[in-house]
Amino acid sequence: MKKTASSFSLSYGQRMTLWSLILGCGFLFFYFLSGILIPFIIGIVVAYALSPSVNFLAKHGINRAVGSLCILSSFFLGIAALFLFAFPFVQDEIVTLTHIIPSLGLHLHTHAMSLLDEISKLISAEDWIRVQSYAKTFLGDSLKWFAHLIGDLLTNSLALANIIALIIVTPLVSFYFLKDWPKILESLRILIPNNASATVLNLVKQIDHALSGFARGQALVCFMLSIFYGTALSLTGLHSGLAIGLITGFFLFVPYVAILTGFSIATIMAFVQFDDWTHRLIIIGIFLLGQVIEGNFLTPRLVGERIGLHPLWIIFAVFSGAYLMGFLGVLIAMPTVAILGVLVKFLRQKYLESPLYKN
């Protein structure tokens, strides 16, 4: 029997080839089916976030199906109530904002050209012609790229995460994942080879700690900063300030991109709307203060160094996800980075302990 069993064992190279094939197939699966995966991804994320609450109810004798139904109903009813109460207050501002955004690029271009005209007085004519040509090309390409990125994300999000799918599919996916969560985990645990069980389970715990801590903490950060930016910008009298602030805070789960986009739109609108520097500096100061609050108080206490990667890697992951898979790529960029961060740390530690490094 032992000989028969050993005949099915795989060498290290074969195992690496097998895992490479599995990862490759997984990437192709997400890439080619990205058009229908948004509701499923959101459903799994919701189930993952609410699983501790259902586990708590299950420990106190409540049937898991009943507990899942109660928790999910409360969650989605709360979101619906928030949407119904909040939407009328920001509806007009959102509509106004959608009409204003396309013209902001023209205003930005006009102000940039005026600034360049002032600079032209300080340099020679030949150098100025060269600088102006480079500036027009760079500015035009940047605006086209940024408009294409935003348009692509909005188009994909509307096409993929359509209202019917989100309303019907997402709750169903969340319910079945919540109800069968222990069975799903057990079915995956059985697939782990016995000799690697302890290592894999330890990695899974680290990944779970990174994901859960980041997701729940980031949700609180997004909520608090939405209130802060929305209230502060609206008090300045900025057109669509409430909508810009709420949207900026809500999309902070996409690191750096949301704050840079919100800051850019608010600053350009401030320069277009206000002639005095007082209002302009106040709006810039609001975003600077928001970053101080987020970076020094909210994120360290609510999120912490869960992912532990350099910000440049996070920015690269978000833009790579958007480029490869559109809005779906943006959604899964941070969880993917969190998982890769844990795996990279593990591989680094193994390398430092290996004879390859010590010799």
C-alpha positions as CSV (number, residue, x, y, z in Angstrom):
1,M,0.0,0.0,0.0
2,K,2.8,2.4,0.8
3,K,4.4,1.8,-2.5
4,T,1.1,2.4,-4.3
5,A,0.6,5.7,-2.4
6,S,4.1,6.9,-3.0
7,S,3.7,6.3,-6.7
8,F,1.1,9.1,-6.8
9,S,3.4,11.6,-5.0
10,L,4.5,14.6,-7.0
11,S,7.9,16.1,-7.1
12,Y,8.6,19.7,-6.2
13,G,8.7,20.8,-9.9
14,Q,5.5,19.0,-10.6
15,R,3.8,20.6,-7.7
16,M,5.0,24.0,-8.9
17,T,3.7,23.3,-12.4
18,L,0.4,22.2,-11.0
19,W,-0.1,25.3,-8.9
20,S,1.0,27.5,-11.8
21,L,-1.6,25.9,-14.0
22,I,-4.3,26.4,-11.3
23,L,-3.4,30.1,-10.9
24,G,-3.3,30.6,-14.6
25,C,-6.7,29.0,-15.1
26,G,-8.0,31.2,-12.2
27,F,-6.7,34.3,-13.9
28,L,-8.3,33.4,-17.2
29,F,-11.5,32.5,-15.5
30,F,-11.7,36.0,-13.9
31,Y,-10.5,37.7,-17.1
32,F,-13.0,36.2,-19.5
33,L,-16.0,36.1,-17.2
34,S,-15.4,39.5,-15.7
35,G,-18.6,40.7,-17.3
36,I,-20.8,38.7,-15.0
37,L,-18.8,38.4,-11.9
38,I,-19.5,41.8,-10.2
39,P,-22.7,40.6,-8.3
40,F,-21.0,37.4,-7.2
41,I,-17.8,39.2,-6.0
42,I,-19.9,41.8,-4.0
43,G,-22.1,38.9,-2.6
44,I,-19.0,37.0,-1.4
45,V,-17.5,40.2,0.1
46,V,-20.8,40.9,2.0
47,A,-20.9,37.3,3.2
48,Y,-17.3,37.5,4.4
49,A,-17.9,40.8,6.2
50,L,-21.1,39.5,7.9
51,S,-19.9,36.0,8.8
52,P,-18.7,36.9,12.3
53,S,-22.2,38.1,13.2
54,V,-23.8,34.9,11.9
55,N,-21.2,32.8,13.7
56,F,-22.1,34.7,16.9
57,L,-25.8,33.8,16.5
58,A,-24.9,30.2,15.6
59,K,-22.9,29.9,18.9
60,H,-26.0,31.0,20.8
61,G,-28.2,28.3,19.3
62,I,-29.8,30.1,16.4
63,N,-30.0,28.1,13.2
64,R,-27.4,29.3,10.7
65,A,-30.0,29.7,7.9
66,V,-32.3,31.8,10.1
67,G,-29.3,33.8,11.4
68,S,-28.0,34.4,7.9
69,L,-31.5,35.6,6.8
70,C,-31.9,37.9,9.7
71,I,-28.4,39.5,9.4
72,L,-28.6,39.9,5.6
73,S,-32.1,41.4,5.8
74,S,-31.0,43.9,8.4
75,F,-27.9,44.8,6.3
76,F,-29.7,45.3,3.0
77,L,-32.7,47.0,4.6
78,G,-30.3,49.4,6.3
79,I,-28.6,50.2,3.0
80,A,-31.9,50.7,1.3
81,A,-33.2,53.0,4.1
82,L,-29.9,55.0,4.0
83,F,-30.2,55.3,0.2
84,L,-33.8,56.4,0.3
85,F,-33.3,59.0,2.9
86,A,-29.9,60.3,1.7
87,F,-30.5,60.2,-2.1
88,P,-33.1,63.1,-2.3
89,F,-30.6,65.4,-0.5
90,V,-27.8,64.7,-3.0
91,Q,-29.8,63.9,-6.1
92,D,-29.7,67.4,-7.6
93,E,-26.1,67.9,-6.7
94,I,-25.1,64.6,-8.4
95,V,-27.0,65.5,-11.5
96,T,-25.4,69.0,-11.5
97,L,-21.9,67.4,-10.9
98,T,-22.3,65.0,-13.9
99,H,-23.0,68.0,-16.1
100,I,-20.1,70.1,-14.7
101,I,-17.4,67.5,-14.9
102,P,-17.0,67.4,-18.7
103,S,-16.4,71.2,-18.8
104,L,-13.8,71.1,-16.0
105,G,-11.2,69.7,-18.4
106,L,-11.7,72.8,-20.6
107,H,-11.4,75.2,-17.7
108,L,-8.2,73.3,-16.5
109,H,-6.7,73.6,-20.0
110,T,-7.6,77.4,-20.2
111,H,-6.0,78.1,-16.8
112,A,-2.9,76.0,-17.6
113,M,-2.4,77.9,-20.8
114,S,-2.8,81.2,-19.0
115,L,-0.1,80.1,-16.5
116,L,2.2,79.0,-19.3
117,D,1.7,82.4,-21.0
118,E,3.0,84.1,-17.8
119,I,5.9,81.7,-17.7
120,S,6.7,82.4,-21.4
121,K,7.8,86.0,-20.4
122,L,10.7,84.5,-18.4
123,I,12.2,82.4,-21.2
124,S,13.3,82.7,-24.8
125,A,10.9,82.4,-27.7
126,E,12.4,79.2,-29.0
127,D,12.4,77.5,-25.6
128,W,8.9,78.7,-25.0
129,I,7.6,77.2,-28.2
130,R,9.2,73.9,-27.3
131,V,7.8,74.0,-23.7
132,Q,4.4,74.9,-25.0
133,S,4.4,72.0,-27.4
134,Y,5.4,69.6,-24.8
135,A,2.9,71.0,-22.3
136,K,0.0,70.8,-24.8
137,T,0.9,67.2,-25.7
138,F,1.3,66.1,-22.1
139,L,-1.8,67.9,-20.9
140,G,-3.9,66.6,-23.7
141,D,-2.7,63.1,-23.3
142,S,-3.3,63.2,-19.5
143,L,-6.8,64.5,-19.9
144,K,-7.6,62.0,-22.5
145,W,-6.2,59.1,-20.4
146,F,-8.0,60.3,-17.2
147,A,-11.3,60.8,-19.1
148,H,-10.9,57.4,-20.7
149,L,-10.2,55.7,-17.3
150,I,-13.2,57.4,-15.5
151,G,-15.5,56.7,-18.5
152,D,-14.3,53.1,-18.7
153,L,-14.9,52.5,-15.0
154,L,-18.3,54.1,-15.1
155,T,-19.3,52.3,-18.3
156,N,-18.1,48.9,-17.0
157,S,-19.7,49.4,-13.6
158,L,-23.1,50.2,-15.2
159,A,-22.8,47.4,-17.7
160,L,-21.5,44.7,-15.3
161,A,-23.1,45.6,-12.0
162,N,-26.5,46.4,-13.4
163,I,-29.4,47.1,-11.0
164,I,-31.3,43.9,-11.5
165,A,-28.2,41.7,-10.9
166,L,-27.2,43.6,-7.8
167,I,-30.7,43.5,-6.3
168,I,-31.4,39.8,-7.1
169,V,-28.1,37.9,-7.4
170,T,-26.0,39.6,-4.7
171,P,-28.4,38.8,-1.7
172,L,-28.7,35.2,-2.9
173,V,-25.0,34.7,-3.2
174,S,-24.5,36.3,0.2
175,F,-27.2,34.1,1.8
176,Y,-25.9,30.8,0.5
177,F,-22.3,31.7,1.3
178,L,-23.3,32.7,4.9
179,K,-25.4,29.7,5.4
180,D,-22.9,27.2,4.1
181,W,-19.7,29.0,5.3
182,P,-18.5,26.2,7.7
183,K,-19.1,23.6,5.0
184,I,-17.2,25.6,2.4
185,L,-14.3,26.1,4.7
186,E,-14.3,22.4,5.6
187,S,-14.4,21.3,1.9
188,L,-11.4,23.5,1.2
189,R,-9.5,22.3,4.3
190,I,-9.8,18.6,3.2
191,L,-8.0,19.5,-0.1
192,I,-4.9,20.6,1.9
193,P,-2.1,18.0,1.9
194,N,-1.5,16.6,5.3
195,N,2.2,17.5,5.3
196,A,1.4,21.1,4.5
197,S,-1.7,21.5,6.6
198,A,-0.2,23.5,9.5
199,T,1.7,25.9,7.2
200,V,-1.3,26.5,4.9
201,L,-3.7,27.0,7.8
202,N,-1.3,29.5,9.4
203,L,-1.1,31.4,6.1
204,V,-4.9,31.4,5.8
205,K,-5.2,32.8,9.3
206,Q,-2.8,35.6,8.4
207,I,-4.7,36.3,5.2
208,D,-8.0,36.3,7.1
209,H,-6.6,38.7,9.7
210,A,-5.3,41.1,7.0
211,L,-8.5,41.0,4.9
212,S,-11.0,41.3,7.8
213,G,-9.1,44.0,9.6
214,F,-8.6,46.0,6.5
215,A,-12.2,45.6,5.1
216,R,-14.0,46.4,8.3
217,G,-11.7,49.2,9.3
218,Q,-11.7,50.7,5.9
219,A,-15.5,50.7,5.8
220,L,-15.6,52.8,9.0
221,V,-12.9,55.1,7.6
222,C,-15.0,55.6,4.4
223,F,-18.1,56.4,6.3
224,M,-16.5,58.9,8.7
225,L,-14.6,60.7,5.9
226,S,-17.8,60.8,3.7
227,I,-19.5,62.7,6.5
228,F,-16.5,65.0,7.0
229,Y,-15.8,65.9,3.3
230,G,-19.5,66.2,2.5
231,T,-20.3,68.5,5.4
232,A,-17.1,70.6,5.1
233,L,-17.3,71.2,1.3
234,S,-21.0,72.0,1.4
235,L,-20.4,74.6,4.2
236,T,-17.9,76.4,1.9
237,G,-20.6,77.0,-0.7
238,L,-18.9,74.9,-3.4
239,H,-21.2,73.8,-6.1
240,S,-22.0,70.1,-5.6
241,G,-19.8,70.1,-2.6
242,L,-21.9,67.6,-0.7
243,A,-22.0,65.2,-3.6
244,I,-18.2,65.5,-4.2
245,G,-17.5,65.0,-0.5
246,L,-19.8,62.0,-0.1
247,I,-18.5,60.3,-3.3
248,T,-14.9,61.0,-2.3
249,G,-15.3,59.4,1.1
250,F,-17.4,56.5,-0.2
251,F,-14.8,55.5,-2.8
252,L,-11.9,55.6,-0.5
253,F,-11.9,51.8,-0.6
254,V,-9.9,52.5,-3.8
255,P,-6.8,54.0,-2.2
256,Y,-5.3,57.2,-3.5
257,V,-7.4,57.2,-6.6
258,A,-10.6,58.4,-4.9
259,I,-8.9,61.2,-2.9
260,L,-6.9,62.4,-5.8
261,T,-10.0,62.5,-8.0
262,G,-12.1,64.2,-5.4
263,F,-9.4,66.7,-4.6
264,S,-8.8,67.5,-8.3
265,I,-12.5,68.0,-9.1
266,A,-13.1,70.2,-6.0
267,T,-10.0,72.3,-6.5
268,I,-10.7,72.9,-10.2
269,M,-14.3,73.8,-9.4
270,A,-13.1,76.2,-6.6
271,F,-10.8,78.0,-9.1
272,V,-13.7,78.2,-11.6
273,Q,-16.4,79.2,-9.1
274,F,-14.5,81.5,-6.7
275,D,-12.4,84.5,-7.6
276,D,-10.8,84.9,-4.1
277,W,-8.0,82.8,-2.8
278,T,-9.7,82.5,0.6
279,H,-12.3,80.0,-0.6
280,R,-9.8,78.2,-2.8
281,L,-7.3,77.7,0.1
282,I,-10.1,76.6,2.5
283,I,-11.2,73.8,0.1
284,I,-7.6,72.7,-0.4
285,G,-7.2,72.9,3.4
286,I,-10.2,70.6,3.9
287,F,-8.6,67.9,1.9
288,L,-5.3,68.3,3.6
289,L,-7.0,68.2,7.0
290,G,-8.9,65.1,5.9
291,Q,-5.6,63.4,4.9
292,V,-4.1,64.3,8.3
293,I,-7.2,62.9,10.1
294,E,-7.1,59.7,8.0
295,G,-3.4,59.1,8.1
296,N,-2.7,59.9,11.8
297,F,-6.0,59.0,13.6
298,L,-8.5,56.9,11.6
299,T,-6.4,54.6,9.6
300,P,-3.8,53.7,12.3
301,R,-6.6,52.9,14.8
302,L,-9.2,51.3,12.6
303,V,-7.2,49.7,9.9
304,G,-3.6,49.6,11.1
305,E,-0.8,48.2,9.0
306,R,-3.0,45.3,7.9
307,I,-1.6,44.9,4.4
308,G,1.9,46.1,5.1
309,L,2.9,47.0,1.6
310,H,4.4,50.2,0.3
311,P,1.8,52.7,-1.1
312,L,3.4,52.5,-4.6
313,W,2.6,48.8,-4.8
314,I,-1.0,49.5,-3.8
315,I,-1.4,52.2,-6.4
316,F,0.2,49.9,-9.0
317,A,-2.3,47.1,-8.0
318,V,-5.3,49.4,-8.3
319,F,-4.4,50.8,-11.7
320,S,-3.4,47.3,-13.0
321,G,-6.7,45.9,-11.9
322,A,-8.6,48.7,-13.6
323,Y,-6.5,48.2,-16.8
324,L,-6.9,44.4,-16.9
325,M,-10.5,43.9,-15.7
326,G,-12.1,47.4,-15.4
327,F,-14.3,48.0,-12.4
328,L,-14.0,44.3,-11.3
329,G,-10.3,44.7,-11.2
330,V,-10.6,47.7,-9.0
331,L,-12.8,45.8,-6.6
332,I,-10.5,42.8,-6.3
333,A,-7.2,44.8,-6.3
334,M,-7.0,45.3,-2.6
335,P,-7.9,41.8,-1.5
336,T,-5.4,40.4,-4.0
337,V,-2.7,42.7,-2.8
338,A,-3.5,41.7,0.8
339,I,-3.2,38.0,-0.1
340,L,0.0,38.5,-2.1
341,G,1.5,40.5,0.7
342,V,1.1,37.6,3.2
343,L,2.5,35.1,0.6
344,V,5.5,37.3,-0.2
345,K,6.4,37.7,3.4
346,F,6.1,34.0,3.9
347,L,8.3,33.3,0.9
348,R,10.8,35.9,2.0
349,Q,11.1,34.3,5.4
350,K,11.5,30.8,3.9
351,Y,14.2,32.2,1.6
352,L,16.1,33.7,4.5
353,E,16.0,30.4,6.3
354,S,17.0,28.4,3.3
355,P,20.6,27.1,2.5
356,L,20.4,29.1,-0.8
357,Y,20.6,32.3,1.2
358,K,22.8,31.1,4.1
359,N,25.4,29.5,1.8
